[in-house]
């Protein structure tokens, strides 16, 4: 379950990092955007700008309602893609925050020629790009202007560390995408990949120190606020083969 900032300000956290006190790190609460029509249709999104569907908007409201009852955020940051920014706007309103700061560095991985296609169609029509997506080589980019995993990693880690550096001793919200969140997890666990996909509207918490050298995963994959919804049955994306 969710760990409040200050609950474990002294001693060792997950991953072996040791933070002296609450003022030595930023608590970054990271939420994946709500479900989109393209998620429901099993279409690869990447940088394409799909909007939330009704389920996704309900998920965002449920996240916002939950977070509004927890320690207050000082700021909300979001990818500038609609599915993330709309999720962030809904949460911000419920948490009584005046604005959402959009950051293109928090965008999903650019998936090149695969964007707008289902995986099934991509395997037939865009074979080279599809194989690049499945490749275990982190430096292999996807044809059509797509990014490699390492390019995504460097981009999103740089964005989050810059945000965290500006909020040491504070609690902030970041709304982003499944591919980005997988890279944040890798950073905090020294290269380990999540064992399951990142679910829509899940809550995940990181503690990041001032120079970005220490990342600790405090909460991962919490969707308890979504119990009783269609979320778990309908979600798509958030794993290494979709964005």
Residue pairs with C-beta under 8 A, 6 or more apart in sequence:
1 219
1 222
1 224
2 70
2 203
2 205
2 219
2 222
3 205
3 218
3 219
4 70
4 71
5 22
5 27
5 71
5 171
6 22
6 71
8 218
9 19
9 21
9 22
10 19
10 20
10 21
11 18
12 18
13 19
13 207
13 216
13 218
14 216
14 217
14 218
15 188
15 189
15 190
15 215
15 216
15 217
17 207
17 209
17 214
17 215
17 216
18 214
19 25
19 207
19 209
19 214
19 216
22 169
23 168
23 169
24 168
24 169
24 209
24 210
25 164
25 168
25 169
25 207
25 208
25 209
25 210
25 214
25 216
26 163
26 164
26 165
26 167
26 168
26 169
26 170
26 171
26 172
26 207
26 208
27 170
27 171
27 172
27 205
27 206
27 207
27 218
28 160
28 163
28 164
28 167
28 172
28 174
28 205
28 206
28 207
28 208
29 67
29 73
29 171
29 172
29 173
29 174
29 203
29 204
29 205
30 173
30 174
30 175
30 176
30 181
30 184
30 203
30 204
30 205
30 206
31 63
31 87
31 91
31 173
31 174
31 175
31 176
31 201
31 202
31 203
31 204
32 175
32 176
32 177
32 178
32 181
32 198
32 199
32 200
32 201
32 202
32 204
32 238
33 52
33 56
33 60
33 79
33 81
33 83
33 84
33 86
33 87
33 175
33 176
33 177
33 200
33 201
34 52
34 55
34 56
34 57
34 58
34 59
34 60
34 63
34 83
34 86
34 87
34 200
34 201
35 52
35 53
35 55
35 56
35 59
35 200
35 201
35 231
35 234
35 235
36 45
36 50
36 51
36 52
36 53
36 56
36 83
37 50
37 51
37 53
38 44
38 45
38 48
38 50
39 45
39 50
39 53
39 56
39 200
39 234
39 235
39 236
39 237
40 53
40 55
40 234
40 236
41 118
42 118
42 119
42 236
43 50
43 116
43 117
43 118
44 111
44 114
44 115
44 116
44 117
44 118
44 119
44 122
44 242
44 243
45 83
45 108
45 111
45 115
45 237
45 242
45 243
46 108
46 109
46 110
46 111
46 112
46 114
46 115
46 146
46 243
47 81
47 107
47 108
47 110
47 111
47 115
48 115
48 116
49 81
49 82
49 83
50 82
50 83
51 82
51 83
51 86
52 60
52 82
52 83
52 86
52 87
55 229
55 230
55 231
55 234
56 83
56 87
56 200
56 201
57 86
57 90
58 229
59 87
59 200
59 201
59 226
59 229
59 231
60 86
60 87
60 90
60 91
60 201
61 90
61 94
62 201
62 225
62 226
62 229
63 87
63 91
63 201
63 203
63 225
64 90
64 91
64 92
64 93
64 94
64 95
65 94
65 225
66 203
66 225
67 73
67 91
67 94
67 95
67 173
67 203
68 94
68 95
68 96
71 171
72 95
72 171
73 95
73 97
73 171
73 172
73 173
74 167
74 170
74 171
74 172
75 97
75 101
75 167
75 170
75 172
75 173
76 88
76 91
76 92
76 95
76 97
76 99
76 100
76 101
76 172
76 173
76 174
76 175
77 88
77 100
77 101
77 102
77 103
77 106
77 163
77 172
77 173
77 174
77 175
78 84
78 85
78 87
78 88
78 100
78 101
78 102
78 103
78 106
78 174
78 175
78 176
79 85
79 102
79 103
79 104
79 106
79 107
79 108
79 175
79 176
79 177
79 180
80 102
80 103
80 104
80 106
80 107
81 107
81 108
81 177
83 177
84 106
84 175
84 176
84 177
85 100
85 102
85 175
87 175
87 201
88 100
88 173
88 175
89 100
91 173
91 175
92 98
92 99
92 100
92 173
95 173
100 175
103 159
103 163
105 155
105 156
105 158
105 159
105 162
106 156
106 159
106 160
106 174
106 175
106 176
106 177
106 180
107 176
107 177
107 180
108 176
108 177
108 178
108 179
108 180
108 243
109 146
109 147
109 149
109 152
109 177
109 179
109 180
109 243
110 142
110 145
110 146
110 147
111 129
111 133
111 142
111 146
111 147
111 243
112 129
112 132
112 141
112 142
112 143
112 144
112 145
112 146
113 122
113 126
113 129
113 142
113 143
113 144
113 146
114 122
114 126
114 129
114 130
114 133
114 142
114 144
114 146
115 144
117 125
117 126
119 130
119 241
119 242
122 129
122 130
122 133
123 130
126 143
126 144
128 143
129 142
129 143
129 144
129 146
132 140
132 141
132 142
132 143
132 146
133 142
133 241
134 241
137 148
138 148
138 149
138 150
138 153
139 148
139 149
139 150
140 148
140 149
141 147
141 148
141 151
142 148
147 155
149 183
152 179
152 180
152 183
153 183
153 186
153 187
156 176
156 180
156 183
156 184
157 183
157 184
157 187
157 212
160 174
160 184
160 206
160 208
161 208
161 212
163 172
163 174
164 172
164 208
164 210
164 212
165 210
165 211
165 212
168 209
168 210
177 243
178 197
178 198
178 237
178 238
178 239
178 242
178 243
179 238
179 243
181 198
181 204
181 238
182 193
182 194
182 198
182 238
182 239
182 240
184 204
184 206
184 215
185 192
185 193
185 194
185 204
185 217
185 220
186 192
186 193
187 215
188 206
188 215
188 216
188 217
189 217
193 240
194 220
194 221
196 221
197 235
197 237
197 238
197 239
198 204
198 221
198 238
198 239
199 221
199 223
199 231
199 232
199 235
199 238
200 231
200 235
200 237
200 238
201 223
201 225
201 226
201 231
202 221
202 222
202 223
203 219
203 222
203 223
203 225
204 217
204 219
204 220
204 221
204 222
205 217
205 218
205 219
205 220
206 215
206 216
206 217
206 218
207 214
207 215
207 216
207 218
208 214
208 215
208 216
209 215
223 231
223 232
226 232
236 242
237 243
